[in-house]
C-alpha cells in the first residue's frame, strides 16, 4: 500500500500535474514546450500579451476595491 508521501512524490514527478510555477504560467510554458513559440522574440511577445491581458482582467476588481474597500 502506498503512503501519503509516496503519492506526493508521484504527483510532483508527474509532468501533467499543475504545481509550482507551471501552474501559474497560464499556458506559456506549455506553448514553449509544444514548439508554438519557436523563438525568444515569440516567447517575449506571448509573455507581454499575457501580462497585458492579466492587467486588464484584474483592473475592474482593483477599481471596485479602491472605490469601496
PDB file with one MODEL, atoms N, CA, C and O in Angstrom:
MODEL        1
ATOM      1  N   UNK A   1       0.844  -1.173   0.000  1.00  0.00           N
ATOM      2  CA  UNK A   1       0.000   0.000   0.000  1.00  0.00           C
ATOM      3  C   UNK A   1       0.896   1.246   0.000  1.00  0.00           C
ATOM      4  O   UNK A   1       1.884   1.317   0.731  1.00  0.00           O
ATOM      5  N   UNK A   2       0.528   2.223  -0.834  1.00  0.00           N
ATOM      6  CA  UNK A   2       1.320   3.441  -0.949  1.00  0.00           C
ATOM      7  C   UNK A   2       1.019   4.378   0.220  1.00  0.00           C
ATOM      8  O   UNK A   2      -0.118   4.476   0.680  1.00  0.00           O
ATOM      9  N   UNK A   3       2.030   5.040   0.676  1.00  0.00           N
ATOM     10  CA  UNK A   3       1.861   6.007   1.760  1.00  0.00           C
ATOM     11  C   UNK A   3       1.532   7.378   1.168  1.00  0.00           C
ATOM     12  O   UNK A   3       1.638   7.590  -0.040  1.00  0.00           O
ATOM     13  N   UNK A   4       1.135   8.297   2.036  1.00  0.00           N
ATOM     14  CA  UNK A   4       0.854   9.663   1.577  1.00  0.00           C
ATOM     15  C   UNK A   4       2.090  10.292   0.944  1.00  0.00           C
ATOM     16  O   UNK A   4       1.984  11.028  -0.037  1.00  0.00           O
ATOM     17  N   UNK A   5       3.244  10.005   1.498  1.00  0.00           N
ATOM     18  CA  UNK A   5       4.491  10.549   0.966  1.00  0.00           C
ATOM     19  C   UNK A   5       4.764  10.002  -0.428  1.00  0.00           C
ATOM     20  O   UNK A   5       5.230  10.730  -1.305  1.00  0.00           O
ATOM     21  N   UNK A   6       4.477   8.729  -0.631  1.00  0.00           N
ATOM     22  CA  UNK A   6       4.675   8.127  -1.952  1.00  0.00           C
ATOM     23  C   UNK A   6       3.791   8.811  -2.986  1.00  0.00           C
ATOM     24  O   UNK A   6       4.250   9.132  -4.082  1.00  0.00           O
ATOM     25  N   UNK A   7       2.518   9.036  -2.643  1.00  0.00           N
ATOM     26  CA  UNK A   7       1.608   9.696  -3.578  1.00  0.00           C
ATOM     27  C   UNK A   7       2.066  11.123  -3.868  1.00  0.00           C
ATOM     28  O   UNK A   7       1.987  11.583  -5.007  1.00  0.00           O
ATOM     29  N   UNK A   8       2.532  11.810  -2.861  1.00  0.00           N
ATOM     30  CA  UNK A   8       3.038  13.168  -3.060  1.00  0.00           C
ATOM     31  C   UNK A   8       4.214  13.163  -4.035  1.00  0.00           C
ATOM     32  O   UNK A   8       4.289  14.010  -4.926  1.00  0.00           O
ATOM     33  N   UNK A   9       5.116  12.228  -3.869  1.00  0.00           N
ATOM     34  CA  UNK A   9       6.276  12.124  -4.775  1.00  0.00           C
ATOM     35  C   UNK A   9       5.831  11.847  -6.198  1.00  0.00           C
ATOM     36  O   UNK A   9       6.365  12.435  -7.138  1.00  0.00           O
ATOM     37  N   UNK A  10       4.853  10.955  -6.372  1.00  0.00           N
ATOM     38  CA  UNK A  10       4.364  10.656  -7.718  1.00  0.00           C
ATOM     39  C   UNK A  10       3.683  11.865  -8.343  1.00  0.00           C
ATOM     40  O   UNK A  10       3.856  12.121  -9.534  1.00  0.00           O
ATOM     41  N   UNK A  11       2.921  12.604  -7.564  1.00  0.00           N
ATOM     42  CA  UNK A  11       2.269  13.798  -8.098  1.00  0.00           C
ATOM     43  C   UNK A  11       3.289  14.837  -8.540  1.00  0.00           C
ATOM     44  O   UNK A  11       3.160  15.416  -9.618  1.00  0.00           O
ATOM     45  N   UNK A  12       4.291  15.074  -7.719  1.00  0.00           N
ATOM     46  CA  UNK A  12       5.296  16.081  -8.055  1.00  0.00           C
ATOM     47  C   UNK A  12       6.180  15.655  -9.221  1.00  0.00           C
ATOM     48  O   UNK A  12       6.715  16.506  -9.931  1.00  0.00           O
ATOM     49  N   UNK A  13       6.341  14.349  -9.426  1.00  0.00           N
ATOM     50  CA  UNK A  13       7.151  13.853 -10.535  1.00  0.00           C
ATOM     51  C   UNK A  13       6.370  13.828 -11.850  1.00  0.00           C
ATOM     52  O   UNK A  13       6.963  13.730 -12.924  1.00  0.00           O
ATOM     53  N   UNK A  14       5.048  13.917 -11.765  1.00  0.00           N
ATOM     54  CA  UNK A  14       4.200  13.862 -12.953  1.00  0.00           C
ATOM     55  C   UNK A  14       4.254  15.188 -13.701  1.00  0.00           C
ATOM     56  O   UNK A  14       3.940  16.232 -13.129  1.00  0.00           O
ATOM     57  N   UNK A  15       4.647  15.161 -14.964  1.00  0.00           N
ATOM     58  CA  UNK A  15       4.761  16.406 -15.738  1.00  0.00           C
ATOM     59  C   UNK A  15       3.399  17.034 -16.016  1.00  0.00           C
ATOM     60  O   UNK A  15       3.323  18.224 -16.325  1.00  0.00           O
ATOM     61  N   UNK A  16       2.332  16.260 -15.912  1.00  0.00           N
ATOM     62  CA  UNK A  16       0.999  16.804 -16.147  1.00  0.00           C
ATOM     63  C   UNK A  16       0.345  17.375 -14.911  1.00  0.00           C
ATOM     64  O   UNK A  16      -0.758  17.916 -14.994  1.00  0.00           O
ATOM     65  N   UNK A  17       1.003  17.267 -13.754  1.00  0.00           N
ATOM     66  CA  UNK A  17       0.439  17.774 -12.503  1.00  0.00           C
ATOM     67  C   UNK A  17       0.756  19.256 -12.372  1.00  0.00           C
ATOM     68  O   UNK A  17       1.927  19.630 -12.314  1.00  0.00           O
ATOM     69  N   UNK A  18      -0.273  20.114 -12.324  1.00  0.00           N
ATOM     70  CA  UNK A  18      -0.012  21.557 -12.270  1.00  0.00           C
ATOM     71  C   UNK A  18       0.454  22.003 -10.890  1.00  0.00           C
ATOM     72  O   UNK A  18      -0.360  22.228  -9.994  1.00  0.00           O
ATOM     73  N   UNK A  19       1.754  22.129 -10.727  1.00  0.00           N
ATOM     74  CA  UNK A  19       2.296  22.557  -9.440  1.00  0.00           C
ATOM     75  C   UNK A  19       3.361  23.624  -9.672  1.00  0.00           C
ATOM     76  O   UNK A  19       3.934  23.717 -10.757  1.00  0.00           O
ATOM     77  N   UNK A  20       3.612  24.407  -8.668  1.00  0.00           N
ATOM     78  CA  UNK A  20       4.671  25.411  -8.748  1.00  0.00           C
ATOM     79  C   UNK A  20       4.420  26.454  -9.821  1.00  0.00           C
ATOM     80  O   UNK A  20       3.278  26.823 -10.095  1.00  0.00           O
ATOM     81  N   UNK A  21       5.494  26.920 -10.419  1.00  0.00           N
ATOM     82  CA  UNK A  21       5.407  27.959 -11.433  1.00  0.00           C
ATOM     83  C   UNK A  21       4.643  27.529 -12.665  1.00  0.00           C
ATOM     84  O   UNK A  21       4.032  28.362 -13.335  1.00  0.00           O
ATOM     85  N   UNK A  22       4.666  26.231 -12.980  1.00  0.00           N
ATOM     86  CA  UNK A  22       3.964  25.756 -14.165  1.00  0.00           C
ATOM     87  C   UNK A  22       2.470  25.994 -14.036  1.00  0.00           C
ATOM     88  O   UNK A  22       1.799  26.284 -15.027  1.00  0.00           O
ATOM     89  N   UNK A  23       1.942  25.874 -12.822  1.00  0.00           N
ATOM     90  CA  UNK A  23       0.513  26.075 -12.615  1.00  0.00           C
ATOM     91  C   UNK A  23       0.118  27.522 -12.874  1.00  0.00           C
ATOM     92  O   UNK A  23      -1.053  27.801 -13.133  1.00  0.00           O
ATOM     93  N   UNK A  24       1.058  28.434 -12.810  1.00  0.00           N
ATOM     94  CA  UNK A  24       0.757  29.848 -12.952  1.00  0.00           C
ATOM     95  C   UNK A  24       1.381  30.472 -14.203  1.00  0.00           C
ATOM     96  O   UNK A  24       1.426  31.696 -14.326  1.00  0.00           O
ATOM     97  N   UNK A  25       1.857  29.649 -15.121  1.00  0.00           N
ATOM     98  CA  UNK A  25       2.438  30.201 -16.343  1.00  0.00           C
ATOM     99  C   UNK A  25       1.366  30.505 -17.376  1.00  0.00           C
ATOM    100  O   UNK A  25       1.654  31.090 -18.420  1.00  0.00           O
ATOM    101  N   UNK A  26       0.128  30.110 -17.088  1.00  0.00           N
ATOM    102  CA  UNK A  26      -1.036  30.392 -17.926  1.00  0.00           C
ATOM    103  C   UNK A  26      -0.843  29.956 -19.373  1.00  0.00           C
ATOM    104  O   UNK A  26      -1.310  30.621 -20.297  1.00  0.00           O
ATOM    105  N   UNK A  27      -0.162  28.850 -19.560  1.00  0.00           N
ATOM    106  CA  UNK A  27      -0.033  28.245 -20.875  1.00  0.00           C
ATOM    107  C   UNK A  27       1.237  28.575 -21.629  1.00  0.00           C
ATOM    108  O   UNK A  27       1.525  27.937 -22.642  1.00  0.00           O
ATOM    109  N   UNK A  28       2.003  29.545 -21.173  1.00  0.00           N
ATOM    110  CA  UNK A  28       3.216  29.916 -21.911  1.00  0.00           C
ATOM    111  C   UNK A  28       4.234  28.779 -21.881  1.00  0.00           C
ATOM    112  O   UNK A  28       4.854  28.471 -22.899  1.00  0.00           O
ATOM    113  N   UNK A  29       4.403  28.159 -20.722  1.00  0.00           N
ATOM    114  CA  UNK A  29       5.363  27.054 -20.632  1.00  0.00           C
ATOM    115  C   UNK A  29       4.942  25.893 -21.527  1.00  0.00           C
ATOM    116  O   UNK A  29       5.783  25.272 -22.178  1.00  0.00           O
ATOM    117  N   UNK A  30       3.649  25.600 -21.561  1.00  0.00           N
ATOM    118  CA  UNK A  30       3.150  24.522 -22.410  1.00  0.00           C
ATOM    119  C   UNK A  30       3.312  24.869 -23.885  1.00  0.00           C
ATOM    120  O   UNK A  30       3.675  24.011 -24.690  1.00  0.00           O
ATOM    121  N   UNK A  31       3.042  26.132 -24.247  1.00  0.00           N
ATOM    122  CA  UNK A  31       3.213  26.556 -25.641  1.00  0.00           C
ATOM    123  C   UNK A  31       4.669  26.480 -26.066  1.00  0.00           C
ATOM    124  O   UNK A  31       4.968  26.075 -27.189  1.00  0.00           O
ATOM    125  N   UNK A  32       5.581  26.866 -25.175  1.00  0.00           N
ATOM    126  CA  UNK A  32       7.012  26.780 -25.462  1.00  0.00           C
ATOM    127  C   UNK A  32       7.419  25.315 -25.666  1.00  0.00           C
ATOM    128  O   UNK A  32       8.131  24.985 -26.614  1.00  0.00           O
ATOM    129  N   UNK A  33       6.959  24.448 -24.767  1.00  0.00           N
ATOM    130  CA  UNK A  33       7.302  23.026 -24.854  1.00  0.00           C
ATOM    131  C   UNK A  33       6.733  22.378 -26.107  1.00  0.00           C
ATOM    132  O   UNK A  33       7.339  21.464 -26.667  1.00  0.00           O
ATOM    133  N   UNK A  34       5.569  22.849 -26.549  1.00  0.00           N
ATOM    134  CA  UNK A  34       4.926  22.282 -27.737  1.00  0.00           C
ATOM    135  C   UNK A  34       5.491  22.854 -29.035  1.00  0.00           C
ATOM    136  O   UNK A  34       5.102  22.428 -30.122  1.00  0.00           O
ATOM    137  N   UNK A  35       6.403  23.815 -28.926  1.00  0.00           N
ATOM    138  CA  UNK A  35       7.010  24.400 -30.116  1.00  0.00           C
ATOM    139  C   UNK A  35       6.160  25.484 -30.765  1.00  0.00           C
ATOM    140  O   UNK A  35       6.421  25.877 -31.902  1.00  0.00           O
ATOM    141  N   UNK A  36       5.147  25.972 -30.054  1.00  0.00           N
ATOM    142  CA  UNK A  36       4.293  27.018 -30.610  1.00  0.00           C
ATOM    143  C   UNK A  36       4.924  28.398 -30.512  1.00  0.00           C
ATOM    144  O   UNK A  36       4.465  29.347 -31.147  1.00  0.00           O
ATOM    145  N   UNK A  37       5.976  28.502 -29.714  1.00  0.00           N
ATOM    146  CA  UNK A  37       6.740  29.743 -29.585  1.00  0.00           C
ATOM    147  C   UNK A  37       8.188  29.411 -29.950  1.00  0.00           C
ATOM    148  O   UNK A  37       9.011  29.180 -29.064  1.00  0.00           O
ATOM    149  N   UNK A  38       8.500  29.386 -31.237  1.00  0.00           N
ATOM    150  CA  UNK A  38       9.785  28.849 -31.683  1.00  0.00           C
ATOM    151  C   UNK A  38      11.012  29.708 -31.383  1.00  0.00           C
ATOM    152  O   UNK A  38      12.138  29.217 -31.469  1.00  0.00           O
ATOM    153  N   UNK A  39      10.820  30.966 -31.037  1.00  0.00           N
ATOM    154  CA  UNK A  39      11.997  31.814 -30.812  1.00  0.00           C
ATOM    155  C   UNK A  39      11.804  32.669 -29.566  1.00  0.00           C
ATOM    156  O   UNK A  39      10.695  32.796 -29.046  1.00  0.00           O
ATOM    157  N   UNK A  40      12.884  33.243 -29.107  1.00  0.00           N
ATOM    158  CA  UNK A  40      12.834  34.114 -27.933  1.00  0.00           C
ATOM    159  C   UNK A  40      11.927  35.329 -28.166  1.00  0.00           C
ATOM    160  O   UNK A  40      11.176  35.690 -27.260  1.00  0.00           O
ATOM    161  N   UNK A  41      11.964  35.983 -29.350  1.00  0.00           N
ATOM    162  CA  UNK A  41      11.031  37.100 -29.580  1.00  0.00           C
ATOM    163  C   UNK A  41       9.559  36.664 -29.516  1.00  0.00           C
ATOM    164  O   UNK A  41       8.710  37.416 -29.038  1.00  0.00           O
ATOM    165  N   UNK A  42       9.259  35.444 -30.000  1.00  0.00           N
ATOM    166  CA  UNK A  42       7.888  34.937 -29.917  1.00  0.00           C
ATOM    167  C   UNK A  42       7.489  34.726 -28.460  1.00  0.00           C
ATOM    168  O   UNK A  42       6.366  35.041 -28.066  1.00  0.00           O
ATOM    169  N   UNK A  43       8.403  34.198 -27.670  1.00  0.00           N
ATOM    170  CA  UNK A  43       8.148  33.987 -26.249  1.00  0.00           C
ATOM    171  C   UNK A  43       7.918  35.330 -25.547  1.00  0.00           C
ATOM    172  O   UNK A  43       6.998  35.462 -24.741  1.00  0.00           O
ATOM    173  N   UNK A  44       8.742  36.305 -25.851  1.00  0.00           N
ATOM    174  CA  UNK A  44       8.597  37.630 -25.256  1.00  0.00           C
ATOM    175  C   UNK A  44       7.265  38.266 -25.643  1.00  0.00           C
ATOM    176  O   UNK A  44       6.599  38.864 -24.797  1.00  0.00           O
ATOM    177  N   UNK A  45       6.873  38.148 -26.893  1.00  0.00           N
ATOM    178  CA  UNK A  45       5.592  38.710 -27.345  1.00  0.00           C
ATOM    179  C   UNK A  45       4.425  38.019 -26.637  1.00  0.00           C
ATOM    180  O   UNK A  45       3.471  38.684 -26.233  1.00  0.00           O
ATOM    181  N   UNK A  46       4.490  36.709 -26.484  1.00  0.00           N
ATOM    182  CA  UNK A  46       3.430  35.981 -25.788  1.00  0.00           C
ATOM    183  C   UNK A  46       3.355  36.396 -24.322  1.00  0.00           C
ATOM    184  O   UNK A  46       2.264  36.563 -23.778  1.00  0.00           O
ATOM    185  N   UNK A  47       4.504  36.561 -23.687  1.00  0.00           N
ATOM    186  CA  UNK A  47       4.530  36.973 -22.282  1.00  0.00           C
ATOM    187  C   UNK A  47       3.959  38.382 -22.121  1.00  0.00           C
ATOM    188  O   UNK A  47       3.208  38.643 -21.181  1.00  0.00           O
ATOM    189  N   UNK A  48       4.306  39.280 -23.024  1.00  0.00           N
ATOM    190  CA  UNK A  48       3.771  40.644 -22.956  1.00  0.00           C
ATOM    191  C   UNK A  48       2.258  40.648 -23.152  1.00  0.00           C
ATOM    192  O   UNK A  48       1.532  41.339 -22.437  1.00  0.00           O
ATOM    193  N   UNK A  49       1.792  39.873 -24.123  1.00  0.00           N
ATOM    194  CA  UNK A  49       0.350  39.777 -24.372  1.00  0.00           C
ATOM    195  C   UNK A  49      -0.368  39.217 -23.157  1.00  0.00           C
ATOM    196  O   UNK A  49      -1.429  39.713 -22.777  1.00  0.00           O
ATOM    197  N   UNK A  50       0.199  38.194 -22.548  1.00  0.00           N
ATOM    198  CA  UNK A  50      -0.403  37.580 -21.372  1.00  0.00           C
ATOM    199  C   UNK A  50      -0.456  38.565 -20.202  1.00  0.00           C
ATOM    200  O   UNK A  50      -1.478  38.659 -19.522  1.00  0.00           O
ATOM    201  N   UNK A  51       0.619  39.289 -19.966  1.00  0.00           N
ATOM    202  CA  UNK A  51       0.637  40.272 -18.884  1.00  0.00           C
ATOM    203  C   UNK A  51      -0.364  41.401 -19.140  1.00  0.00           C
ATOM    204  O   UNK A  51      -1.024  41.876 -18.215  1.00  0.00           O
ATOM    205  N   UNK A  52      -0.470  41.821 -20.389  1.00  0.00           N
ATOM    206  CA  UNK A  52      -1.433  42.860 -20.752  1.00  0.00           C
ATOM    207  C   UNK A  52      -2.854  42.372 -20.486  1.00  0.00           C
ATOM    208  O   UNK A  52      -3.668  43.105 -19.924  1.00  0.00           O
ATOM    209  N   UNK A  53      -3.150  41.151 -20.884  1.00  0.00           N
ATOM    210  CA  UNK A  53      -4.481  40.592 -20.672  1.00  0.00           C
ATOM    211  C   UNK A  53      -4.778  40.444 -19.183  1.00  0.00           C
ATOM    212  O   UNK A  53      -5.888  40.745 -18.742  1.00  0.00           O
ATOM    213  N   UNK A  54      -3.804  39.986 -18.407  1.00  0.00           N
ATOM    214  CA  UNK A  54      -3.999  39.811 -16.968  1.00  0.00           C
ATOM    215  C   UNK A  54      -4.239  41.156 -16.281  1.00  0.00           C
ATOM    216  O   UNK A  54      -5.052  41.251 -15.362  1.00  0.00           O
ATOM    217  N   UNK A  55      -3.542  42.178 -16.723  1.00  0.00           N
ATOM    218  CA  UNK A  55      -3.729  43.504 -16.134  1.00  0.00           C
ATOM    219  C   UNK A  55      -5.155  43.999 -16.367  1.00  0.00           C
ATOM    220  O   UNK A  55      -5.793  44.517 -15.451  1.00  0.00           O
ATOM    221  N   UNK A  56      -5.646  43.841 -17.582  1.00  0.00           N
ATOM    222  CA  UNK A  56      -6.997  44.302 -17.883  1.00  0.00           C
ATOM    223  C   UNK A  56      -8.060  43.413 -17.255  1.00  0.00           C
ATOM    224  O   UNK A  56      -9.167  43.879 -16.984  1.00  0.00           O
ATOM    225  N   UNK A  57      -7.752  42.154 -17.022  1.00  0.00           N
ATOM    226  CA  UNK A  57      -8.703  41.269 -16.350  1.00  0.00           C
ATOM    227  C   UNK A  57      -8.837  41.652 -14.881  1.00  0.00           C
ATOM    228  O   UNK A  57      -9.925  41.542 -14.314  1.00  0.00           O
ATOM    229  N   UNK A  58      -7.762  42.096 -14.262  1.00  0.00           N
ATOM    230  CA  UNK A  58      -7.769  42.449 -12.842  1.00  0.00           C
ATOM    231  C   UNK A  58      -8.193  43.893 -12.599  1.00  0.00           C
ATOM    232  O   UNK A  58      -8.611  44.230 -11.492  1.00  0.00           O
ATOM    233  N   UNK A  59      -8.094  44.740 -13.600  1.00  0.00           N
ATOM    234  CA  UNK A  59      -8.365  46.163 -13.426  1.00  0.00           C
ATOM    235  C   UNK A  59      -9.750  46.460 -12.855  1.00  0.00           C
ATOM    236  O   UNK A  59      -9.841  47.284 -11.946  1.00  0.00           O
ATOM    237  N   UNK A  60     -10.825  45.847 -13.326  1.00  0.00           N
ATOM    238  CA  UNK A  60     -12.137  46.132 -12.724  1.00  0.00           C
ATOM    239  C   UNK A  60     -12.190  45.786 -11.236  1.00  0.00           C
ATOM    240  O   UNK A  60     -12.813  46.513 -10.462  1.00  0.00           O
ATOM    241  N   UNK A  61     -11.556  44.704 -10.824  1.00  0.00           N
ATOM    242  CA  UNK A  61     -11.543  44.323  -9.417  1.00  0.00           C
ATOM    243  C   UNK A  61     -10.754  45.329  -8.578  1.00  0.00           C
ATOM    244  O   UNK A  61     -11.168  45.692  -7.477  1.00  0.00           O
ATOM    245  N   UNK A  62      -9.631  45.768  -9.102  1.00  0.00           N
ATOM    246  CA  UNK A  62      -8.819  46.762  -8.392  1.00  0.00           C
ATOM    247  C   UNK A  62      -9.600  48.080  -8.276  1.00  0.00           C
ATOM    248  O   UNK A  62      -9.602  48.716  -7.222  1.00  0.00           O
ATOM    249  N   UNK A  63     -10.247  48.473  -9.347  1.00  0.00           N
ATOM    250  CA  UNK A  63     -11.022  49.723  -9.355  1.00  0.00           C
ATOM    251  C   UNK A  63     -12.146  49.667  -8.320  1.00  0.00           C
ATOM    252  O   UNK A  63     -12.310  50.601  -7.535  1.00  0.00           O
ATOM    253  N   UNK A  64     -12.915  48.584  -8.313  1.00  0.00           N
ATOM    254  CA  UNK A  64     -14.013  48.472  -7.362  1.00  0.00           C
ATOM    255  C   UNK A  64     -13.523  48.394  -5.917  1.00  0.00           C
ATOM    256  O   UNK A  64     -14.143  48.959  -5.017  1.00  0.00           O
ATOM    257  N   UNK A  65     -12.433  47.708  -5.702  1.00  0.00           N
ATOM    258  CA  UNK A  65     -11.873  47.621  -4.360  1.00  0.00           C
ATOM    259  C   UNK A  65     -11.380  48.981  -3.879  1.00  0.00           C
ATOM    260  O   UNK A  65     -11.516  49.324  -2.705  1.00  0.00           O
ATOM    261  N   UNK A  66     -10.814  49.736  -4.788  1.00  0.00           N
ATOM    262  CA  UNK A  66     -10.343  51.085  -4.426  1.00  0.00           C
ATOM    263  C   UNK A  66     -11.526  51.999  -4.090  1.00  0.00           C
ATOM    264  O   UNK A  66     -11.449  52.790  -3.149  1.00  0.00           O
ATOM    265  N   UNK A  67     -12.613  51.894  -4.849  1.00  0.00           N
ATOM    266  CA  UNK A  67     -13.784  52.723  -4.603  1.00  0.00           C
ATOM    267  C   UNK A  67     -14.508  52.363  -3.321  1.00  0.00           C
ATOM    268  O   UNK A  67     -14.991  53.237  -2.602  1.00  0.00           O
ATOM    269  N   UNK A  68     -14.579  51.065  -3.038  1.00  0.00           N
ATOM    270  CA  UNK A  68     -15.304  50.612  -1.847  1.00  0.00           C
ATOM    271  C   UNK A  68     -14.518  49.489  -1.176  1.00  0.00           C
ATOM    272  O   UNK A  68     -14.790  48.311  -1.411  1.00  0.00           O
ATOM    273  N   UNK A  69     -13.542  49.851  -0.342  1.00  0.00           N
ATOM    274  CA  UNK A  69     -12.701  48.826   0.296  1.00  0.00           C
ATOM    275  C   UNK A  69     -13.482  47.967   1.293  1.00  0.00           C
ATOM    276  O   UNK A  69     -12.914  47.064   1.908  1.00  0.00           O
TER     277      UNK A  69
ENDMDL
END
